């Protein structure tokens, strides 16, 4: 029987209403696919364009990464593009076994 892939640890936040800013995670990652982020609506559904498959991490240093979402046409979006959502949003962060998440924050621009 083949080994099953490891189950990631998952964090889902409460609804967030944040000022325009950028989402930054502090994490120790084996590689950039060790952590993914999705933006969810009030019903727990991924917001189009902000699904995990579009998540890209931009490395600042050994522990700090900016979370961006890249569309198929190459357009890059961040949480600041969600500012017009009056209802706010949730974050779903998946951390795989070769990673450790220490903190996340939305930094004002």
ABEGO torsion letter per residue (X at the ends): XBBBBBBBBBBBBBBBBBBBBBBBBBBBBABAAABBBBBBBAAGBBBBGABAAABBBBBABAABBBBBBBBAAGBBBBAAAAAABAAEBBBBBBBBAABBBABBBBBBX
